[in-house]
Amino acid sequence: MNPLPFADWMATTQERVEAALARFLPGADTLPARLHDAMRYATLGGGKRVRPLLAFAAGELTGAAPEKLEVVACAVEMIHAYSLVHDDLPCMDNDVLRRGRPTCHVEYDEPTALLVGDSLQTQAFELLAGPLLGDPAGQLEMVALLAHASGSRGMAGGQAIDLASVGKPLSQPELELMHALKTGALIRAAVLLGALAGTPLSADERQQLDRFAKRAGLLFQVVDDILDCTASTATLGKTAGKDEAADKPTYVSLLGLDGARSYAGELRTDALAALAIFGERAGRLTQLADFICHRQF
């Protein structure tokens, strides 16, 4: 079912997504050249590409064509890249390092970084709505799904809660709601968009895939919180310990390091249980859940 070892599949898929992003983004010599150069700087040449990997893995469940998966994977990654550019701005998290390089507003300037985020967001929807998918009804569902995941009831809303929660204790349900929106919504969208690029799933299969996606999104954030206080800046490619320094609520501050690690294990188990309905078809999603849980960066 999965002839390539996971590490090889991951590297091949990451390379494919990188090449597709380079094709789909406007060229650096296209006017306005500085904006397009900054968009490419913020998007290309770094990152784990977890969301595109999830889209490709979910596409295996539905026999989606790789060319269609490139489109949905790149659309999600453009939204993710825009969110990082805006998160790093001085008015938000005020960070100077991302993926081992100066953040976009440091490398260029704040107005350019703001426009980079705006442009990457709209580029994502232009890509989804364009001719490459060739399924207007399906594309409309995809656009609605990604828009909901990105907006005030998804990623942007989660960021708003995060900013409002600095220095305030949150209960575990409050923390989970914040991260279900801030991080989980886009990870869920990546999984569902990948599946939607192929043949339809049954209602039960879609429900279980949704359950997997939600657990995987929460797992990603719990592990992020653990790494923020255990890994180095060089390993992470971004400023380590920033959440603690900013007095942000995290799973480590709420549960302790051992408790957060234990909770990550529970989330992994629940995510994998949701995939049982798919059997061997979910091999890549299973491997990705393990990668998300045990990653060191």
Solvent accessible surface area in square Angstrom, and as a share of the most:
residue,aa,sasa,rsa
1,M,152,0.68
2,N,43,0.22
3,P,129,0.81
4,L,78,0.39
5,P,83,0.52
6,F,40,0.17
7,A,66,0.51
8,D,68,0.35
9,W,24,0.08
10,M,32,0.14
11,A,45,0.35
12,T,74,0.43
13,T,7,0.04
14,Q,48,0.21
15,E,120,0.54
16,R,87,0.32
17,V,0,0.00
18,E,53,0.24
19,A,53,0.41
20,A,0,0.00
21,L,0,0.00
22,A,37,0.29
23,R,146,0.53
24,F,34,0.14
25,L,5,0.03
26,P,32,0.20
27,G,27,0.26
28,A,43,0.34
29,D,128,0.66
30,T,63,0.37
31,L,152,0.76
32,P,76,0.48
33,A,39,0.30
34,R,127,0.46
35,L,33,0.16
36,H,21,0.10
37,D,58,0.30
38,A,0,0.00
39,M,3,0.01
40,R,51,0.19
41,Y,39,0.15
42,A,16,0.12
43,T,0,0.00
44,L,28,0.14
45,G,57,0.55
46,G,22,0.21
47,G,38,0.36
48,K,49,0.21
49,R,9,0.03
50,V,2,0.01
51,R,17,0.06
52,P,1,0.00
53,L,1,0.00
54,L,0,0.00
55,A,0,0.00
56,F,19,0.08
57,A,1,0.00
58,A,0,0.00
59,G,1,0.01
60,E,67,0.30
61,L,6,0.03
62,T,6,0.04
63,G,68,0.65
64,A,13,0.10
65,A,42,0.33
66,P,60,0.38
67,E,107,0.48
68,K,68,0.29
69,L,7,0.03
70,E,13,0.06
71,V,2,0.01
72,V,0,0.00
73,A,0,0.00
74,C,0,0.00
75,A,0,0.00
76,V,0,0.00
77,E,1,0.00
78,M,0,0.00
79,I,0,0.00
80,H,24,0.11
81,A,0,0.00
82,Y,23,0.09
83,S,11,0.07
84,L,23,0.12
85,V,9,0.05
86,H,32,0.14
87,D,23,0.12
88,D,4,0.02
89,L,10,0.05
90,P,53,0.33
91,C,107,0.64
92,M,56,0.25
93,D,39,0.20
94,N,84,0.43
95,D,14,0.07
96,V,92,0.53
97,L,45,0.22
98,R,51,0.19
99,R,49,0.18
100,G,50,0.48
101,R,76,0.28
102,P,58,0.37
103,T,2,0.01
104,C,8,0.05
105,H,19,0.09
106,V,74,0.42
107,E,86,0.38
108,Y,36,0.14
109,D,50,0.26
110,E,90,0.40
111,P,89,0.56
112,T,16,0.09
113,A,0,0.00
114,L,89,0.44
115,L,93,0.46
116,V,0,0.00
117,G,0,0.00
118,D,62,0.32
119,S,27,0.17
120,L,0,0.00
121,Q,56,0.25
122,T,88,0.51
123,Q,29,0.13
124,A,0,0.00
125,F,46,0.19
126,E,116,0.52
127,L,18,0.09
128,L,0,0.00
129,A,67,0.52
130,G,20,0.19
131,P,124,0.78
132,L,101,0.50
133,L,7,0.04
134,G,61,0.59
135,D,68,0.35
136,P,110,0.69
137,A,81,0.63
138,G,20,0.19
139,Q,15,0.07
140,L,129,0.64
141,E,75,0.34
142,M,8,0.03
143,V,38,0.22
144,A,61,0.47
145,L,25,0.12
146,L,0,0.00
147,A,47,0.36
148,H,85,0.38
149,A,4,0.03
150,S,3,0.02
151,G,26,0.25
152,S,92,0.59
153,R,173,0.63
154,G,0,0.00
155,M,15,0.07
156,A,45,0.35
157,G,10,0.09
158,G,0,0.00
159,Q,14,0.06
160,A,57,0.44
161,I,60,0.31
162,D,3,0.01
163,L,69,0.34
164,A,64,0.50
165,S,6,0.04
166,V,63,0.36
167,G,45,0.43
168,K,120,0.51
169,P,130,0.82
170,L,31,0.15
171,S,52,0.34
172,Q,56,0.25
173,P,99,0.62
174,E,88,0.39
175,L,1,0.01
176,E,40,0.18
177,L,104,0.52
178,M,1,0.00
179,H,7,0.03
180,A,50,0.39
181,L,37,0.18
182,K,46,0.19
183,T,14,0.08
184,G,6,0.05
185,A,14,0.11
186,L,4,0.02
187,I,0,0.00
188,R,65,0.24
189,A,1,0.00
190,A,0,0.00
191,V,0,0.00
192,L,5,0.02
193,L,0,0.00
194,G,0,0.00
195,A,7,0.06
196,L,48,0.24
197,A,11,0.09
198,G,24,0.23
199,T,90,0.52
200,P,133,0.83
201,L,35,0.17
202,S,58,0.37
203,A,87,0.67
204,D,91,0.47
205,E,33,0.15
206,R,91,0.33
207,Q,118,0.53
208,Q,42,0.19
209,L,1,0.00
210,D,25,0.13
211,R,89,0.32
212,F,0,0.00
213,A,0,0.00
214,K,106,0.45
215,R,67,0.24
216,A,0,0.00
217,G,0,0.00
218,L,9,0.05
219,L,0,0.00
220,F,12,0.05
221,Q,18,0.08
222,V,0,0.00
223,V,7,0.04
224,D,31,0.16
225,D,5,0.02
226,I,15,0.08
227,L,11,0.05
228,D,18,0.09
229,C,58,0.35
230,T,63,0.37
231,A,21,0.16
232,S,57,0.37
233,T,53,0.31
234,A,99,0.76
235,T,70,0.41
236,L,27,0.14
237,G,10,0.10
238,K,60,0.26
239,T,47,0.27
240,A,28,0.22
241,G,23,0.22
242,K,58,0.24
243,D,37,0.19
244,E,134,0.60
245,A,92,0.71
246,A,42,0.32
247,D,88,0.46
248,K,25,0.11
249,P,17,0.10
250,T,14,0.08
251,Y,0,0.00
252,V,28,0.16
253,S,83,0.53
254,L,68,0.34
255,L,59,0.29
256,G,33,0.31
257,L,59,0.29
258,D,112,0.58
259,G,27,0.25
260,A,0,0.00
261,R,121,0.44
262,S,65,0.42
263,Y,28,0.11
264,A,4,0.03
265,G,31,0.30
266,E,105,0.47
267,L,3,0.01
268,R,69,0.25
269,T,82,0.48
270,D,43,0.22
271,A,0,0.00
272,L,40,0.20
273,A,51,0.40
274,A,1,0.01
275,L,7,0.04
276,A,80,0.62
277,I,78,0.39
278,F,8,0.03
279,G,49,0.47
280,E,131,0.59
281,R,80,0.29
282,A,2,0.01
283,G,18,0.18
284,R,6,0.02
285,L,1,0.00
286,T,47,0.27
287,Q,59,0.26
288,L,0,0.00
289,A,0,0.00
290,D,43,0.22
291,F,30,0.13
292,I,0,0.00
293,C,19,0.12
294,H,115,0.51
295,R,9,0.03
296,Q,125,0.56
297,F,90,0.37
